[in-house]
Amino acid sequence: MDLHLLVDNLTNPALLFFFLGIIAVQLKSDLEIPSNSSKFISLYLLLSIGFKGGQELSHSDLNMEILYSLLFGILLALLVPLYTYFILRRKFTVANSGAIAASYGSVSAVTFVTAISFLEIEHIDFGGHMVAVMALMEAPSIIIGVLLISIFDKDNPEKINLGKVVRHALTNGSVLLILGSLVVGFLASDAQAEGIKPFTTDIFKGFLAVFLLDMGITSGKKLSSFLKNGWFALIFAIIIPIINGITVAVISGSFTDSTGNRLLFAILAASASYIAVPAAMRLAAPKANPSLYLPMALAITFPFNITLGMPLYLGIIQGF
């Protein structure tokens, strides 16, 4: 790993605000971001990144690389929950295994946004179609997780309404906003996009810093309860992202030469959902324990990816 990249990342103001949030919890400070403000900022980040991705996509020719990228993203979202489920079953129940597998097959939009900020700091270009890849990876993993629970949970007499879960996954606010913003950005002309650039671009990093402060506070609160679940969950939440990230960082080079796109693929494969999947699992797997799969994704995998993961995956990409 390039130490320059690591230092650059760890001294990124947005990331330092994340650490400040964790420290505030440990000091038992009353620092907090109002929930309404936090929700607005998360919606803003998704809108901004979707719009900018649509703009980039409108200037790109639809070619085989974009098609391969979209298919590869969907394939990842199908395969990751399948193989992780059977690893998880060594320690956890069917419901918990399915929920965790769905989380790690799905993606974290905030990790993706942070990775984009990291690429901009390093002046590395990436394709606007990667936003579409991210959006398309949400629903397939949820569907696979629900199917696995439905197939293997023999003690559950209630039939899972798969149609309702799929519909919920596709109309989830974060998925709908990122896809809708992508379309709006694609349709907007350059002059129209320039008119709202101060909103979509200029203030982006400031809002990201505040949002990561909030994520740090949330992660710090969930860390103590998570540690009670034992070493297996902790090891899984670090090792599986490393395996997925490194593998995809290497494989993605077979269909794209873009360093930025390969890093985004790696971070998508390594990240875990803590927004869309928990919302869906409340409907599909009420027996799954949110105090297990939510802290794994938010308190362990998310901090690892945005601190050590991104420089690690980028170093491997540049090495290959």
N, C-alpha and C positions, 0 to 999 in steps of 0.2 A: 504494500500500500504506500502511495506517495504521501510522505509526511506533510508536504506543502498543501496538498488537497485536504488532508485531515485537519490541519491547523486552520485553513481557510474556512472549512465547514464549521468547526467548533467555535470560531470567533465570529460567526455570522450573527448579527444582532437579533434576528428573529429566533434563532436557536438558543441564544443566551436568555431571551425572555422565557423560553420554555423551561430552562433550568431554574429561572427565578420563580416560576410558578411552583415547581417541586419544592424548592427551598422554603417558600412561604408556607406550604402545608406542614413541612417538618418543624417550622418555628411556631406553628399554631397561630399564624397571622389570620386576621379577618379579611385579607385581600381576596376579592372575587370579582369576576366580570358578571354583570347582571345577565340572567338567562336570555332575556329578549335581545339584548345587545349581542350576545354570543351567537344566537341563532341568525340574526341579521348578518353578522360578519361572515358566517359560514356560507350563507346564501350568496353574499356578495362575491366571495372567493370563487365559488362554483360558476356564477354568472360571468365573472371576468375571464376566467380561464377558458370557459366554453366559447365565449364571444371571440376571444383572441385566436382560439383554435380554429373556429369557423372562418375567420379572416385568412389565416394561413392556408387553410384547405381550399379556399376560393382561388388562391393564386397557384395552386398545385394542379398538375395534370393527373387525372385518375390513371394510375399505372399498376403494374403487377406488384410492385413493392407495397403499395397501399393495400391492395387486395390481400396479399399474403399476410400483412400485418394484422388486418382485421380478423382473418381466419385463425392466425396464430394466437391472438388474444383470446378468442372464444375457446380454442382448443385447450389453452392453459386453464381457463376457468372451469372446464369440464374434467380435466385430468387431475389437477391438484387436490380437489376434495375427495376424489376416488382413492388415491393412494394414501392420503393422510388419514382417512377414516379408519383404515385397517391398522395403522400404527396406533391411533388413539384408542382403539378398542382393547388394547392390552391393559389399559388402566381405567378407562371411563365407560359409563353406560352408553347404550345405543343413542339416546337422545343427546347427551353431552358430546359424544363423538361426532354425530351428524352436524350439530350446531358449530362446533369448533372447526370441523372440516370445511363447512360452508364459509366460515369467516376467513379461513386462510386461502380458499380458492377465489373468493371475491377480493375486492381491492379497497384501499383506503384513499379516498379523494384528497384528504389533507396531506397524506404522504406524497401523493402525486404532485400536488401544488408546491410542496416544499422542495421536491426534486427539481421542478421547473425553475424555482428561485435559485437553487444551487447551480443549475446549468447556466443561468443568466449571469451569475457571479463569475463563473469560469469562462464566460463568452463562448459557450458551445451551442450550436444551432440544433434544433429538433423540428420534426414535422408536426403540422397542425392536426393531422389525422390521428395522432396519438391520443388526443382527447376523445375521439370517437372510440378508439380501442378501449380506453378506460371505461367509458360508459357501457360498452357492450359486455364487459366482463362481470358486471354486477349480478345480473339475473341468472345466468347459467349455473353458477356455483350454488345459489340458493335452491334452485330446482334439484340439483344433484343431491344436496344435503337432505332435502325433504324426502326425496325418493329413497335414499339410503335408510333413513329413519323408518319410513313406511314399510320397507322390505324386511328389515331386520328386527324391528320392535314387535315381537310376538305377543308381548303383554299388553299392548295398547288395543283395546277393543274398538276405539273410535277410528273411523276412516278419515285420513287427512284429506282435506279439500284442496287438491293440488292446483286446480284452476284458480281458486281464490288467492293462493299463495303466489302463483305466477303473476296474476294481475296486480297484486300488491307490490311485487318486486319491480314490475315494469313501470308502475305509476308512482313509485317511491319518489318523494320530493327531490332528493339529490340527483337521482337518475334523470328524472323529467327535466329538471332545470339545466343540467349540463348538456343534455341532448338538445333541448329547446334553444339554449344560448348558442350552441354550435350552429344550428340552422339559421338563427338570426344573424350571427356573424358571417355566415356563408353568403347570405342574401344581401347584406349591407354593402354599399359601395365604399370605396376608399375615402371619399369626402365625408360620407355619413359616419364612418368609423372614426375619422379624425375628430369629428365634432364631440364625441364622448370619450376621447382618449384620456383626458384628465381623470375621468371616473374609472375606466376599465384598466388603465395602465399606471398612471402617475402615483396613485395612492395605494396601489396593490401591496407593496412590501410593508407599508405601515400597518395596514389591516392584518396582514399575515403575522406580524410580530405580536399584535394584540391577541389574535386567535391562538397562537402558540403559547402565549402566557396562560390563557384559559385552559388549553390542553394540558399544560404543565400542572396546573392546580387540580384538574380532574384526575390526571394520572397519579399524582401524589396521594390523593384520597383513596384510590383504588388499590394502591400497591400493598398496603398492610393486609387487607383482606385476602388478596391473591396469594401472598406468601404462605398462607395457612393450607393451601392445596398441595403442598409438597414439591419435590424437585422435578418430577416428570414434566409437569406443566411448564415450569420455568425453562427447562432444557429444550422442550419442544418449541416454545415461543421464540427461541433464539436460533437453534440449529436448523429447523425447517426453513425459515426465511433465508438463511445463508445458503442452504442447498438449492432452493428454488432460484434465488437471485444469481448465484454463480453459474448454475446450469443454463439459465436463460440468457445471461450476459454473453455466454459463449455461443450457444445455438443461434441466437438472433443474428449473428454475423453471417449466417448462410443466406439471408435474404435482404439484409440492409447493411450499407457501409456507414450509415450515420451513427456517430458515437452517441449523440444525444438521444436518438431513438432507442438505441440498444440499452442505454442506462435507464430510460423510462420503462422499457420492457422488464428489465431486471427488477426495478423497484415495484412495478405492478405485481410481478410474480412473488416478490418477497413480502409484500404488504398484506395486511389483514383488515377486513372490514369491521368497524365498530359502530356503524350508523345503520346502514341498510339491512345487514344480516340480523342484528339483534331485534330490529323492528319486525322482520319477517318471522323470526323464530318465536316471537311472542304468540303469533297466530298458529304456526305449524308445529312447534315443539314446546308446549308449556312446561313439560317435565325437565327440559334442559335448564341448567343452572346459569343465569346471567352473570353471577358473581365469579364464574369460572372463565367463560369464553370472552366476556367483555374486557376484564383486566389483562388477559393474555394478549389481546390485540392492542389495547390502548396503553397499558402500563409497561409492557415489556417489548413487544415487537415494534411498535411505533417509535419509541425513543431509540431503539437499536438502529433502525433503518435510517433515521434522520441524522444520527451522529456518526456511527461507524460504517453503516451499510453502504451509503452512497459513495464515499471515497473508496471503499473496498471494491464495489462492483465496477466503478469507473476505472480503477487501477487495473483490474482484470481485463476489461474491454480494451484499454490502451495497450496492455501487454500482449493481447492476441490480435 
